[in-house]
Amino acid sequence: MKNNVFNLMLKDLRLLLHPSTFVFFVLAPALLFIPSYPRPISFFYLIVSVMNMFTLAVQYKDHEFTGLLPVTKKEAVQARVLSVCFTELALLIVTVPFAFLAERMFIKNGIANAAGMEINVTLYALMLLGYAVANLILIPGGFRKHFKVIVRGLVAMLAFMLVTLALEAVISSVDPASPLGFLNGISGADILKQLPVLAAALVIYAGFNCIAYRIAYGSYENAEI
């Protein structure tokens, strides 16, 4: 079963990842170097790649093809969810060294982000929450017989922006001297305090994707594709 899921993941990543995904992997780190810029936008464009993954699945008749393989529907859904998560987490990991360099550059030049949060661990926690909500909207629809890709994709992108920008606005407005001031901090002590926030975001991210998987699997079972 594990080999089936792994092989299906490889199939998804090879066939359903739009070439624009690699552009977004370059664009996201580059946007981090822009001073006074809403940081969630750097990670926003990957939602387009996730949407394209399901669009290409429809165009290539991927469900019909997968149905001919010696795998179960459960394995197919697991592989798709893991493929989406792998792509999102890979982007976050790739941007980490660039985020460190960008923030060091801003500190050296005395530049604060007037448009929102600083680049820190809390920012990555917010991105996980944004992706979690977007996946919960987009993934389940990908296994329905009549899937409106564009509509679901636009709603998922809007949800990501609303969640991340709203949380960024709240955190960036917190008084640095208050007990929650560490959330937008960039010192070593503040970063250490932010690690539990990141851990909590990872748990929520995993939980939302598990829910998305269960809904998607139920839809796939009833779709008779």
NORLIN-V309272 format. One record per helix or strand. SS is the DSSP state (H for helix, E for strand). FROM is the first residue (numbers start at 1). LEN is the number of residues. If there is no record, write none. Layout:
SS_FROM_LEN + SS_FROM_LEN
This chain:
H_2_14 + H_20_12 + H_40_5 + H_46_14 + H_62_6 + H_73_36 + H_121_21 + H_149_24 + H_181_4 + H_188_36
